[in-house]
């Protein structure tokens, strides 16, 4: 347990207000915030699950998914419990609801394990890592000093001040952009869209950012929904890789699994505006490989997590020499 950052006392009854994320929970003594990772203990806010890990494994970097960050490598991945979203279609709800066992780990142990397993770094993933801000920061700083990379797989629901504190230590992020519709975020994620868009805008100036859109049948998969999301990304930065991920019925959501045709349609629409488009969570012939947008050389070939770097030389196309939006050296 460690005293939390970004909060203040509120009123005379011992309540506190958390400023880590846009929910800005007002928490009474003995209670937790929405994320289940901040607790008011005797009028002070604590990260009471500090150092608790629910899962730790070596994963392909492509599983995050990050296709432009050291393709074909593996990264030590850790998760905790809880989230500041409550998505009806959550794919990891057992972690979000904290119904799994956890164990304690220190930053030193994590870095030692990453080094021993020849990991390129540490990925904070599985559940929402930002709610474990204090632990992630305490790991990311010495990890960077030890020559390791830090990766966030996240919903992007951040307040700016803690985001700016953490960003100097983050090398890559995959941020879920669940929809471009504010009402979708409100109804199905119980959060707001605007802070997510703000996080994406800020983060893509500081580190490699890739985006993932979970294509949910009959909710965010219309041509207009897809076009509007693609247009927003294209106007921000057409070099940002965008992943369309197949949805399957999970948790509270019973809509049918994403039809292959809608994933292909999403891919085709995005390729009209964006340089890098991928399709994941399903085996298809399209949206797997990385090709140079200038000379069309095959840079990276993928079949699931079977990855072969073909003509990517560092961060350049091995054929035409163009500098590309990859971190690979």
C-alpha positions in Angstrom: 0.0 0.0 0.0 1.2 3.5 -0.9 -0.2 6.9 -0.6 -1.9 7.9 -3.8 -0.9 10.9 -6.0 -3.4 13.5 -7.4 -6.0 14.0 -4.8 -7.2 16.4 -2.2 -9.3 16.4 1.0 -12.9 17.4 0.4 -15.2 18.7 3.1 -15.3 18.0 6.8 -16.5 14.4 6.7 -13.2 12.9 5.7 -14.0 12.6 2.0 -11.3 13.0 -0.6 -11.4 13.8 -4.3 -9.2 11.8 -6.8 -7.8 13.7 -9.8 -6.1 10.8 -11.5 -8.7 10.2 -14.2 -11.7 12.2 -15.5 -14.2 10.5 -13.2 -12.6 12.5 -10.4 -14.3 10.3 -7.7 -15.3 11.8 -4.4 -14.5 8.9 -2.0 -15.8 8.6 1.5 -13.7 7.1 4.3 -13.5 3.3 4.0 -14.7 3.4 0.3 -12.9 2.8 -3.0 -13.1 4.8 -6.2 -14.7 3.4 -9.4 -11.4 1.9 -10.4 -11.1 -0.2 -7.2 -7.4 0.9 -6.9 -7.8 3.9 -4.7 -9.2 3.8 -1.2 -10.0 6.4 1.4 -8.3 5.3 4.6 -8.9 7.7 7.6 -9.3 10.7 5.3 -6.3 10.1 3.0 -6.2 8.4 -0.4 -4.1 5.3 -0.8 -3.1 3.1 -3.8 -4.1 0.1 -1.6 -3.5 -2.5 -4.3 0.0 -1.2 -4.9 2.3 -4.0 -6.3 -0.5 -6.5 -6.6 -0.2 -8.5 -9.9 -3.0 -10.7 -11.2 -1.1 -12.0 -14.3 2.5 -12.0 -15.6 3.7 -13.6 -18.8 6.0 -13.2 -21.8 3.8 -12.2 -24.7 4.5 -11.5 -28.4 4.6 -7.7 -28.8 1.9 -8.2 -31.5 -0.5 -9.4 -28.9 -0.8 -5.9 -27.4 -1.4 -5.3 -30.3 1.7 -3.3 -31.4 2.8 -4.0 -34.9 5.2 -1.1 -35.3 7.2 -1.6 -32.1 10.1 -4.1 -32.4 8.0 -6.6 -34.5 8.6 -10.2 -33.8 9.9 -9.7 -30.3 8.5 -10.7 -26.9 7.7 -8.5 -23.9 7.1 -9.2 -20.2 3.5 -8.4 -19.6 1.8 -7.7 -16.2 -1.7 -6.9 -15.2 -3.4 -6.0 -11.9 -7.2 -5.7 -11.2 -9.8 -3.1 -11.7 -10.6 -0.5 -14.3 -12.0 3.0 -14.6 -14.4 1.9 -17.4 -17.3 -0.5 -17.0 -17.7 -1.8 -20.6 -20.7 -4.0 -21.2 -18.5 -6.1 -23.6 -15.4 -6.3 -21.5 -13.1 -9.1 -22.6 -11.3 -9.4 -19.3 -14.1 -8.8 -16.9 -12.7 -11.4 -14.4 -9.7 -9.0 -13.9 -11.9 -5.9 -13.8 -14.2 -7.3 -11.1 -11.1 -8.4 -9.1 -12.3 -12.0 -8.8 -8.8 -13.4 -9.4 -6.0 -14.1 -7.0 -3.1 -11.7 -6.9 0.5 -11.7 -5.6 2.9 -9.0 -4.6 5.8 -8.0 -6.8 8.3 -5.2 -6.6 9.8 -3.1 -9.4 13.2 -4.6 -8.7 11.8 -8.1 -9.2 9.9 -7.1 -12.3 13.0 -5.6 -13.9 15.2 -8.6 -12.9 12.6 -11.0 -14.5 12.5 -8.9 -17.7 16.3 -9.0 -18.0 16.5 -12.7 -17.3 13.9 -13.5 -20.0 15.6 -11.2 -22.6 12.4 -9.1 -22.8 12.6 -5.8 -24.7 10.8 -4.3 -21.7 7.6 -4.3 -19.6 4.1 -4.0 -20.9 1.4 -2.8 -18.4 -1.7 -4.5 -19.8 -4.6 -7.0 -19.4 -6.6 -4.6 -17.2 -6.4 -0.8 -17.2 -2.8 0.1 -16.2 -3.3 3.8 -15.5 -5.3 3.1 -12.4 -2.1 1.6 -10.9 -0.4 4.9 -11.7 1.9 4.9 -8.6 3.2 1.4 -9.2 3.5 1.8 -13.0 5.5 5.0 -12.5 7.7 3.4 -9.8 8.4 0.5 -12.3 8.8 2.6 -15.5 11.5 5.0 -14.2 14.0 2.3 -13.1 13.1 0.1 -16.1 14.0 2.9 -18.4 17.3 3.4 -16.5 18.0 -0.3 -16.9 17.6 -0.1 -20.7 14.1 -1.6 -20.9 11.1 -0.3 -22.9 7.8 0.6 -21.2 4.5 -0.1 -23.0 1.0 0.8 -22.0 -2.1 -1.0 -23.3 -4.9 1.3 -22.2 -8.3 2.9 -22.6 -6.7 6.4 -22.5 -9.0 7.8 -19.9 -6.5 10.1 -18.3 -6.3 13.6 -16.8 -3.6 15.6 -18.3 -1.3 16.3 -15.3 -0.6 12.6 -14.5 -0.3 11.8 -18.2 2.4 14.4 -18.6 4.2 13.0 -15.6 4.2 9.4 -16.9 4.8 10.0 -20.7 8.6 10.7 -20.5 9.0 7.0 -19.5 6.7 5.4 -22.0 8.0 4.2 -25.3 4.7 2.9 -26.9 1.0 2.8 -26.3 -1.9 0.9 -27.7 -5.0 3.0 -26.9 -8.5 1.7 -27.4 -10.7 4.0 -29.4 -13.9 2.2 -28.8 -16.1 4.6 -30.9 -16.1 8.1 -32.2 -19.5 8.7 -30.7 -19.8 10.3 -27.3 -23.1 8.5 -26.6 -21.5 5.1 -27.2 -18.9 5.8 -24.5 -21.6 7.0 -22.1 -24.0 4.1 -22.7 -21.6 1.1 -23.1 -18.4 2.2 -21.4 -19.9 4.5 -18.7 -17.3 7.1 -19.4 -16.7 10.1 -21.8 -15.1 10.2 -25.2 -13.4 13.6 -25.1 -10.6 12.7 -22.6 -9.7 9.7 -24.7 -9.3 11.8 -27.8 -7.2 14.3 -25.8 -4.9 11.5 -24.5 -4.4 10.3 -28.1 -3.6 13.7 -29.3 -1.0 14.3 -26.6 0.6 10.9 -26.5 1.2 10.5 -30.3 3.5 13.5 -30.0 5.6 11.8 -27.3 5.8 8.1 -28.2 4.6 5.5 -30.7 0.8 5.2 -30.5 -1.3 2.6 -32.2 -5.1 2.5 -31.9 -7.5 -0.4 -31.6 -11.2 -0.3 -32.4 -13.3 -3.2 -31.2 -15.9 -3.6 -33.9 -19.2 -4.5 -32.1 -22.0 -5.8 -34.2 -24.9 -3.4 -34.7 -23.4 -0.8 -32.3 -20.3 0.8 -33.9 -19.9 -1.1 -37.2 -22.0 1.0 -39.6 -20.1 2.6 -42.6 -20.8 6.0 -41.1 -19.4 5.1 -37.7 -16.3 3.6 -39.3 -15.8 6.5 -41.7 -16.1 9.1 -38.9 -13.6 7.3 -36.7 -11.2 6.9 -39.6 -11.6 10.5 -40.6 -10.7 11.7 -37.1 -7.5 9.5 -37.0 -6.6 10.7 -40.5 -6.9 14.3 -39.6 -4.8 13.9 -36.5 -2.0 11.8 -38.1 -2.5 9.4 -41.0 0.6 7.5 -40.0 -1.0 6.2 -36.8 -1.6 2.4 -37.1 -5.2 1.5 -36.6 -6.3 -2.0 -35.7 -9.8 -3.3 -36.1 -10.5 -6.1 -33.6 -13.1 -8.7 -33.9 -15.7 -8.7 -31.1 -17.2 -11.8 -29.6 -20.1 -12.0 -27.1 -18.8 -11.5 -23.6 -19.8 -10.3 -20.2 -23.1 -8.4 -20.5 -23.1 -8.1 -24.3 -24.9 -10.7 -26.4 -24.7 -9.1 -29.8 -23.5 -11.6 -32.5 -19.7 -11.9 -33.1 -18.4 -9.4 -35.7 -19.0 -10.7 -39.2 -15.9 -11.1 -41.3 -17.5 -8.9 -43.9 -17.6 -5.9 -41.6 -14.0 -6.3 -40.6 -13.0 -6.4 -44.3 -15.2 -3.4 -44.9 -13.6 -1.5 -42.0 -10.1 -2.3 -43.4 -11.0 -1.2 -46.9 -12.5 2.1 -45.7 -9.4 2.8 -43.5 -6.9 2.1 -46.3 -8.4 4.9 -48.3 -7.2 7.4 -45.6 -4.5 5.8 -43.5 -1.1 4.4 -44.2 -1.2 1.5 -41.7 -4.4 -0.6 -41.1 -4.6 -4.0 -39.5 -7.3 -6.6 -38.5 -6.9 -8.6 -35.4 -8.5 -11.2 -33.1 -9.4 -13.3 -36.2 -7.5 -15.1 -39.0 -7.9 -13.3 -42.3 -5.7 -12.8 -45.3 -6.1 -9.0 -45.2 -4.8 -6.6 -42.6 -2.0 -8.8 -41.3 1.2 -7.8 -43.1 3.0 -4.4 -43.1 3.9 -3.1 -46.5 5.8 0.1 -47.4 3.2 2.7 -48.4 5.7 4.2 -50.9 7.1 1.1 -52.8 4.8 -1.6 -51.4 7.7 -3.8 -50.4 6.7 -6.5 -47.8 8.2 -5.2 -44.5 6.8 -7.7 -42.0 4.8 -10.9 -42.7 2.4 -12.1 -40.1 0.2 -15.2 -39.6 -1.2 -14.9 -36.1 1.8 -14.5 -33.9 4.1 -16.1 -36.4 6.0 -13.0 -37.4 8.8 -12.6 -40.0 10.7 -9.4 -40.5 11.3 -9.3 -44.3 12.4 -5.9 -45.6 12.3 -3.7 -42.6 15.8 -2.4 -41.8 15.7 -0.7 -38.5 12.9 1.9 -39.0 13.4 2.1 -42.8 12.1 0.3 -45.8 14.8 -2.1 -47.0 13.8 -1.5 -50.6 13.3 2.2 -51.0 15.0 3.5 -47.9 12.0 5.6 -46.7 11.9 6.3 -43.0 8.7 4.7 -41.6 6.6 5.0 -38.5 8.3 2.0 -36.7 10.4 1.8 -33.6 12.8 -1.0 -34.3 16.3 0.0 -33.4 
